[in-house]
Amino acid sequence: MFVKEVVVMNQVGLRARPATFFTQKANEFKCSVWIEKDERRVNAKSLLGVLSLGIVKGMSINVVADGEDEEQAVETLCDLISKDFAE
């Protein structure tokens, strides 16, 4: 299991379009991926799960992965968030 904390800094947080882009990227990995915020953990591959956390600008979240490509998944997703979803 690999975990990394990241602060969401884009204007709208992890809502609508950024959340869709995030879940699409998470689904590219074989491992299981979750987002943790305030004692809640949701499947990062589920758009509804990600949206249910209500993540806004300035919030700190943990990206957690477990499986064969876990480290790559966490690093890629955290990088995506820290660069405001620009590839």
Long-range contacts (C-beta under 8 A, 24 or more apart in sequence): 1-64, 1-65, 1-66, 1-70, 2-64, 2-65, 2-66, 2-70, 2-71, 2-73, 2-74, 3-62, 3-63, 3-64, 3-74, 4-62, 4-63, 4-74, 4-75, 4-78, 5-60, 5-61, 5-62, 5-63, 6-60, 6-61, 6-62, 6-63, 6-78, 6-81, 6-82, 7-58, 7-59, 7-60, 7-61, 7-82, 8-55, 8-56, 8-57, 8-58, 8-59, 8-60, 8-61, 8-81, 9-57, 9-58, 9-81, 9-82, 9-84, 10-57, 10-81, 10-84, 10-85, 11-57, 12-56, 12-57, 13-54, 13-55, 13-56, 13-57, 13-59, 14-50, 14-51, 14-53, 14-55, 14-56, 14-61, 14-81, 15-51, 15-55, 15-56, 16-51, 18-85, 19-47, 19-50, 19-51, 20-47, 21-80, 21-85, 22-50, 22-77, 22-80, 22-81, 22-85, 23-47, 23-50, 25-76, 25-77, 25-80, 26-73, 26-77, 29-65, 29-67, 29-69, 29-72, 29-73, 29-76, 30-67, 30-68, 30-69, 31-65, 31-66, 31-67, 31-68, 31-69, 31-70, 31-73, 32-65, 32-66, 32-67, 33-63, 33-64, 33-65, 33-73, 33-74, 33-77, 34-63, 34-64, 34-65, 35-61, 35-62, 35-63, 35-64, 36-61, 36-62, 36-63, 36-64, 37-61, 37-62, 44-77
